[in-house]
Amino acid sequence: MSSARGFLCGSFSLAGRAAARRSLLLCQRAAAAFCAPLGLPLLGGAHRRLLDPRGLSPAARCAAVGRGSAGAGAGPSAPRRRGCGGLGGGAGGGFRPSRVAVVAKTTRYEFEQQRYRYAGLSEEDLKQLLALKGSNYAGLLERHRIHTKNVEHVVNSLRNERIEVRLVKRREYNEETVRWADAVISAGGDGTMLLAASKVFDKSKPVIGVNTDPERSEGHLCLPVRYTHSFPEALQKLYRGEFRWQWRQRIRLYLEGTGINPIPVDLHEQQLSQEQHSRAHINERFQDQRSDISGPHLLPVRALNEVFIGESLSSRENFKSCKPSFKFSLHRASYYEISVDDGPWEKQKSSGLNVCTGTGSKAWSYNINKVAHQAVEEILKIAKKHGSLNTALDTEIVQKVTNDYNESLLYSPEEPRMFFSVREPIVNRVFSSSRQRGFSSKVCVRSRCWDACMVIDGGTSFEFNDGAIASIMIDTEDALCTVLLEE
């Protein structure tokens, strides 16, 4: 590359101004052709050569995967903050896409229609069935109409600006649509935003969320609620550069070990029960006919919120077999070994493991770890009883301690680190939990489970049973480009 640049740029001293412009253009095109692939996650052969696991112990393989990822995400390779992959915008210029894909959520009303379509139900039959389930047909229809109206507002606003729009639903949203678009807009809530982000691997492609039903959806990942009904104002801010790019870090996963199956199951599409979920994974495994032992596979997903690992069966229920003295239980604690930041492996039993990003620290992870006002008050009373606390215990101090602790669980979506949480750990002389939660740069998990899954952002699941090893980490090359409008 440097020799080509020297050859092209050396002509400046020999040519006139017009020739210099032509040479400069050639330089820019050559540089663009060389650098464009660097905006994508490093997949395939480069990582496989770096992460050759043959002859290594599981701990050594886990460490090797971590070194490969850290090298890819550190130093000059980290994404630049001046704009999404050279698109400009924020603090220096506007962003005006030519083609936009709008990903619209499937409303509950649409879901119920699709669910019973093959049963030949009429609209009146559907209304009666929903009533039997305790659902309000009129309410579902009204929420559907509100969502549809707001989606139309977004689409019409884009088309009024002469932007080409492709409106798609979950089943129609694919990699080809992402390649076609200059930007992706999710029209729904946080779940739709997670869906829209799941297929975007190009960090130069912005993903923008619009909350189409603010009364029923929190929309943490979406634009402020007022833009739901005034989307042209949001577009004008984009054009004028009145925003900044926000690079939300995402988690990547490597899967290796015995009998692994790197084929994902779409939980939203399947709407599977526990039995169906397990059967779907088994069918995929037999259809794939993969070898028993496999090296690290970079999974084809990135987690914007969190990764959860745990047994599929979580409800306790005893059944008697034909032998009168034998019972078996459907409740299974999740059994696994865990290594944090290349530390020693530790056997654990719990109700599951959650690993989140800064984006996900406001979601499930927060609700797993937050403490209630009542718990803090009781702990402080015990501390005061033992003479360790001289402060008067009033509502204000209890609330302040509660808020300070809960706020410590949150961190910026742009920070390249993870927060892991062991849910309800079982601690005894066999199993330990030296760290129930904490920040980390890498988490490795070896499964000892029977019917476990590794679930990404609540929508995509991978089989994760005895012998499988997952390496969980953040690579800054996987960051998702989103926007923060100036208020």
C-alpha positions in Angstrom: 0.0 0.0 0.0 2.8 2.4 0.9 4.6 1.8 -2.4 1.4 2.4 -4.4 0.8 5.6 -2.5 4.5 6.8 -3.1 4.2 6.0 -6.8 0.9 7.9 -7.2 1.8 10.9 -5.0 5.3 11.2 -6.6 3.7 12.5 -9.7 2.7 15.8 -7.9 6.1 17.4 -8.6 5.9 16.6 -12.3 2.4 17.5 -13.2 0.2 20.5 -13.2 -2.6 21.3 -10.9 -5.1 19.1 -12.8 -2.8 16.1 -12.8 -2.3 16.6 -9.1 -6.1 16.4 -8.5 -6.3 13.2 -10.5 -3.4 11.6 -8.6 -5.0 12.6 -5.3 -8.3 11.0 -6.3 -6.5 7.8 -7.2 -4.7 7.8 -3.8 -8.1 8.3 -2.0 -9.7 5.4 -3.9 -6.8 3.1 -3.2 -6.8 4.0 0.5 -10.6 3.4 0.6 -10.3 0.0 -1.1 -7.6 -1.0 1.4 -9.3 0.4 4.6 -13.0 -0.4 4.0 -12.8 -4.1 5.1 -11.3 -2.9 8.4 -14.6 -1.6 9.4 -16.0 -5.1 9.7 -15.5 -7.7 12.5 -12.5 -9.9 11.8 -14.0 -13.3 10.9 -12.8 -16.5 9.2 -9.2 -17.5 8.5 -7.4 -14.7 10.3 -8.9 -15.6 13.7 -8.6 -19.3 13.0 -4.9 -19.0 12.4 -4.6 -16.9 15.5 -6.7 -19.2 17.7 -5.5 -22.7 16.8 -6.6 -24.7 19.8 -4.8 -28.0 19.0 -2.7 -29.4 21.9 -3.9 -26.8 24.4 -5.8 -27.3 27.6 -9.2 -25.6 27.9 -7.7 -22.9 30.1 -4.9 -22.3 27.6 -7.4 -22.3 24.7 -9.5 -19.7 26.5 -6.5 -17.5 27.1 -5.5 -17.8 23.4 -9.0 -16.7 22.3 -8.7 -13.7 24.6 -5.3 -12.6 23.3 -6.6 -12.8 19.7 -9.6 -10.6 20.5 -7.6 -8.1 22.5 -5.2 -7.6 19.7 -8.0 -7.0 17.3 -9.7 -4.4 19.5 -6.8 -2.4 21.0 -4.6 0.5 19.8 -5.0 1.9 16.3 -7.8 -0.6 15.4 -10.2 0.9 17.9 -13.1 2.8 16.2 -12.5 6.5 15.7 -15.0 8.9 17.3 -15.2 11.5 14.6 -18.1 9.8 12.9 -19.5 6.5 11.8 -16.8 5.0 9.5 -16.2 8.4 7.7 -19.9 9.2 7.2 -19.3 12.5 9.1 -21.9 14.0 11.4 -22.0 15.2 14.9 -19.8 18.2 15.9 -18.5 18.4 12.3 -21.2 17.9 9.7 -24.6 16.4 9.0 -25.7 12.9 8.2 -28.1 12.4 5.2 -28.8 8.8 4.2 -30.1 8.0 0.7 -31.6 4.6 1.6 -33.1 3.6 4.9 -34.5 0.2 6.1 -37.3 0.6 8.6 -37.7 -2.6 10.7 -41.2 -2.6 12.2 -42.2 -4.7 15.2 -44.9 -7.4 15.1 -47.6 -6.2 17.4 -49.4 -8.5 19.8 -52.5 -8.2 17.7 -50.6 -9.3 14.6 -48.9 -12.1 16.5 -52.3 -13.5 17.7 -53.6 -13.3 14.1 -50.6 -15.2 12.7 -50.7 -17.7 15.5 -54.3 -18.9 14.8 -54.4 -18.2 11.0 -53.9 -21.8 10.1 -56.7 -22.9 12.4 -59.1 -20.9 10.2 -60.3 -18.6 12.9 -62.5 -15.7 12.0 -62.0 -12.3 13.6 -64.9 -13.0 15.9 -63.4 -16.3 16.9 -60.1 -14.6 17.7 -61.9 -12.0 19.8 -63.6 -14.8 21.9 -60.4 -16.8 22.2 -58.5 -13.7 23.5 -61.3 -13.1 26.0 -61.0 -16.6 27.3 -57.3 -16.0 27.8 -58.0 -12.7 29.7 -56.8 -10.5 26.9 -58.6 -7.4 25.7 -59.2 -7.7 22.0 -60.2 -4.0 21.6 -57.1 -2.9 23.6 -54.8 -5.0 21.4 -56.3 -3.6 18.3 -56.0 0.0 19.6 -52.3 -0.5 20.4 -51.8 -2.0 16.9 -53.4 1.0 15.3 -51.3 3.4 17.3 -48.1 1.6 16.4 -49.1 1.4 12.7 -49.9 5.2 12.6 -46.5 6.0 14.1 -44.7 3.7 11.7 -46.4 5.5 8.8 -45.3 8.8 10.2 -41.7 7.7 10.2 -41.9 6.2 6.7 -43.7 9.3 5.2 -41.2 11.7 6.9 -38.3 9.8 5.2 -40.0 9.8 1.8 -40.9 13.5 2.0 -37.1 14.0 2.2 -36.7 12.0 -1.0 -35.1 9.1 1.0 -35.7 5.6 -0.5 -37.4 3.5 2.2 -37.7 -0.3 2.6 -40.3 -1.2 5.3 -39.8 -4.8 6.6 -41.0 -7.0 9.4 -39.0 -9.5 11.4 -39.3 -12.4 8.9 -38.3 -10.1 6.0 -35.3 -8.5 7.7 -32.1 -10.1 6.5 -28.5 -9.4 5.6 -29.4 -8.3 2.1 -31.7 -5.5 3.5 -28.8 -4.4 5.8 -26.4 -4.2 2.9 -28.9 -2.2 0.8 -29.5 0.4 3.5 -27.3 3.4 4.5 -29.0 3.4 7.9 -31.4 1.1 9.8 -34.4 2.5 11.8 -36.2 0.2 14.3 -39.8 1.1 14.7 -41.1 -0.5 17.9 -39.5 -0.7 21.3 -36.2 -2.0 22.8 -36.9 -5.5 21.5 -37.2 -4.2 18.0 -34.0 -2.2 18.4 -32.2 -5.4 19.5 -33.5 -7.2 16.5 -32.5 -4.4 14.1 -29.0 -4.4 15.6 -28.5 -8.1 15.5 -27.9 -8.2 11.8 -25.7 -5.1 11.5 -22.0 -6.0 11.6 -20.7 -2.9 9.8 -19.8 -0.3 12.4 -20.2 2.4 9.8 -23.9 1.8 9.5 -26.1 3.7 12.1 -29.0 2.0 13.8 -31.6 4.4 15.2 -34.6 3.4 17.4 -38.0 5.1 17.3 -40.5 4.1 20.1 -43.8 3.6 18.3 -45.9 3.0 21.4 -44.4 5.1 24.2 -47.3 4.5 26.6 -46.6 0.8 26.7 -42.9 0.6 25.9 -40.0 2.0 27.9 -37.7 2.5 24.9 -34.3 3.0 26.6 -32.6 2.4 23.3 -34.8 4.7 21.3 -34.8 8.4 20.5 -36.6 10.6 23.1 -40.4 10.0 23.0 -41.2 13.4 21.6 -39.6 12.4 18.2 -42.2 9.6 17.9 -44.7 12.3 16.7 -42.2 14.8 15.3 -39.8 12.6 13.4 -39.0 15.3 10.8 -37.4 17.3 13.6 -35.1 14.4 14.3 -34.2 14.2 10.6 -33.4 17.9 10.5 -31.0 17.5 13.5 -29.3 14.7 11.7 -28.9 16.9 8.6 -27.5 19.8 10.6 -25.1 17.7 12.6 -26.9 18.4 15.9 -26.0 15.0 17.4 -23.1 12.9 18.3 -22.3 9.3 17.4 -22.7 6.8 20.3 -20.7 3.6 19.9 -22.5 1.0 21.9 -20.1 -1.9 22.7 -21.2 -5.4 22.0 -20.2 -8.9 23.2 -18.8 -11.5 20.9 -18.7 -15.2 21.7 -16.5 -18.1 20.7 -17.8 -21.6 21.2 -15.7 -24.8 21.3 -15.6 -28.2 22.8 -17.4 -31.6 22.4 -20.7 -31.9 20.5 -21.1 -28.1 20.0 -23.7 -26.8 17.7 -23.1 -23.2 16.5 -26.5 -23.1 14.7 -28.7 -20.5 16.4 -32.4 -20.9 17.2 -34.6 -17.8 16.9 -36.7 -17.8 20.0 -39.0 -15.0 18.9 -39.8 -16.8 15.6 -40.3 -20.2 17.2 -42.1 -19.0 20.4 -41.0 -22.4 21.7 -42.0 -24.1 24.9 -39.3 -25.7 27.0 -39.9 -29.1 25.4 -40.0 -27.7 21.8 -36.9 -25.6 22.5 -34.9 -28.6 23.5 -36.2 -30.6 20.5 -35.3 -27.8 18.1 -31.7 -27.8 19.4 -31.5 -31.6 19.1 -32.9 -31.6 15.5 -30.4 -28.9 14.5 -27.5 -31.0 15.9 -28.4 -34.2 14.1 -29.1 -32.3 10.8 -25.7 -30.6 11.0 -23.7 -33.8 11.5 -20.8 -31.9 13.0 -17.8 -33.6 14.4 -17.7 -34.3 18.2 -14.7 -32.1 18.9 -14.4 -28.7 17.4 -12.1 -25.6 17.7 -13.3 -22.1 18.5 -16.2 -20.9 16.4 -16.9 -17.2 16.3 -20.7 -17.2 16.6 -22.6 -15.2 14.0 -24.2 -12.8 16.6 -23.2 -9.9 18.8 -24.9 -9.2 22.1 -26.0 -5.6 22.6 -27.6 -6.2 26.0 -26.5 -9.4 27.6 -25.6 -13.1 27.3 -27.4 -15.5 29.7 -26.3 -19.1 30.3 -28.4 -21.6 32.2 -30.5 -24.7 32.2 -33.7 -24.6 30.2 -35.8 -26.2 33.0 -36.2 -23.9 35.9 -39.4 -24.9 37.6 -39.4 -27.5 40.4 -41.8 -30.4 40.0 -41.5 -33.9 41.2 -42.8 -36.9 39.3 -43.2 -40.5 40.4 -41.9 -43.2 38.1 -43.3 -46.8 37.9 -40.9 -47.7 40.7 -42.6 -46.6 43.9 -39.4 -45.5 45.7 -38.0 -43.4 42.8 -38.7 -39.8 42.1 -37.1 -37.4 39.6 -37.3 -33.6 39.5 -37.5 -31.2 36.6 -35.7 -28.5 38.5 -32.0 -28.3 37.5 -29.5 -25.9 38.9 -27.0 -24.8 36.3 -23.7 -26.5 36.8 -20.6 -25.0 35.1 -17.0 -23.9 35.6 -16.1 -20.3 35.2 -12.9 -18.3 34.7 -12.9 -14.5 34.9 -10.1 -12.5 33.2 -7.9 -15.7 32.8 -8.1 -16.5 36.5 -8.5 -19.9 38.0 -11.4 -22.1 37.1 -14.1 -22.3 39.7 -17.0 -24.9 39.9 -20.3 -23.2 40.4 -24.0 -24.1 40.7 -26.6 -21.4 40.4 -29.8 -20.4 38.6 -27.7 -19.0 35.7 -25.0 -16.6 34.7 -25.6 -13.2 33.1 -22.9 -11.2 31.3 -23.9 -7.7 30.1 -22.6 -4.6 28.3 -22.9 -1.0 29.4 -26.1 -0.9 27.4 -27.4 -4.0 29.2 -26.5 -2.7 32.6 -29.8 -0.9 32.7 -31.8 -4.0 31.7 -31.9 -7.5 33.2 -28.5 -7.2 34.9 -29.8 -4.2 36.9 -32.9 -6.0 38.1 -30.8 -9.1 39.1 -28.5 -7.1 41.3 -30.4 -4.0 42.6 -31.2 -3.9 46.3 -34.5 -2.8 47.7 -35.0 0.0 50.2 -36.3 -2.5 52.8 -33.1 -4.7 52.6 -30.8 -1.7 53.0 -32.7 -0.5 56.0 -32.6 -3.9 57.7 -28.8 -4.2 57.0 -28.1 -0.7 58.4 -30.2 -1.5 61.5 -28.0 -4.6 62.1 -24.8 -2.5 61.6 -26.2 0.1 64.1 -27.0 -2.7 66.6 -23.4 -3.9 66.6 -22.1 -0.4 67.2 -20.6 0.0 63.7 -22.9 2.9 62.7 -23.4 6.1 64.5 -25.6 7.9 62.0 -29.3 8.3 62.7 -31.3 6.0 60.4 -34.0 8.0 58.7 -35.7 7.5 55.4 -33.4 10.0 53.7 -30.1 8.2 54.5 -31.5 4.7 53.7 -32.8 6.0 50.3 -29.4 7.6 49.6 -27.5 4.4 50.3 -29.9 2.4 48.2 -29.6 4.8 45.3 -25.8 5.0 45.5 -25.5 1.2 45.4 -28.0 0.7 42.6 -26.4 3.5 40.5 -23.0 1.8 40.9 -24.4 -1.1 38.8 -24.8 1.2 35.7 -22.0 2.2 33.4 -21.6 3.8 29.9 -22.7 1.8 26.8 -19.4 3.0 25.2 -17.1 1.4 27.9 -15.4 -1.7 26.5 -15.9 -3.9 29.5 -18.5 -6.4 30.8 -20.4 -6.9 34.0 -21.1 -10.5 35.1 -23.7 -11.7 37.6 -24.1 -15.2 39.1 -27.8 -15.6 39.9 -28.6 -17.2 43.2 -25.3 -19.1 43.7 -25.3 -22.4 45.7 -22.4 -22.2 48.1 -21.2 -25.2 50.2 -18.1 -27.3 50.7 -18.1 -28.4 47.0 -19.3 -25.4 45.1 -18.1 -21.8 45.7 -18.8 -18.3 44.5 -15.8 -16.2 45.3 -17.2 -13.3 43.1 -20.9 -13.2 42.7 -20.7 -10.1 40.4 -18.2 -7.7 39.0 -16.6 -6.0 36.0 -14.4 -8.1 33.6 -12.8 -8.0 30.2 -13.3 -11.7 29.5 -15.4 -14.6 30.9 -14.9 -18.2 30.0 -17.5 -20.8 30.9 -17.2 -24.6 30.6 -20.6 -26.3 30.7 -21.5 -29.2 32.9 -25.2 -28.9 32.1 -27.7 -31.3 30.6 -30.1 -29.2 28.8 -28.7 -25.7 28.9 -28.8 -22.8 26.5 -26.7 -19.7 25.8 -29.2 -16.9 25.0 -28.2 -13.6 23.4 -30.4 -10.6 23.9 -33.3 -12.8 24.8 -33.9 -13.6 21.1 -31.2 -16.0 19.9 -30.3 -19.3 21.6 -27.4 -21.7 21.2 -27.1 -25.2 22.8 -24.6 -25.2 25.6 -24.3 -28.6 27.2 -21.6 -30.7 28.9 -18.2 -30.2 27.3 -18.9 -27.0 25.5 -16.7 -24.0 26.3 -17.7 -20.4 25.7 -15.3 -17.4 25.6 -17.2 -14.2 26.2 -15.5 -10.8 25.5 -15.8 -7.4 23.9 -13.9 -6.3 20.8 -14.3 -2.6 19.9 -14.5 -3.6 16.2 -18.0 -4.9 17.0 -19.3 -1.5 18.4 -22.8 -0.5 17.1 -23.1 3.0 15.7 -26.1 4.8 17.2 -26.9 8.5 17.6 -27.6 10.9 20.5 -29.5 14.0 19.4 -28.7 17.3 21.0 -31.5 18.6 23.2 
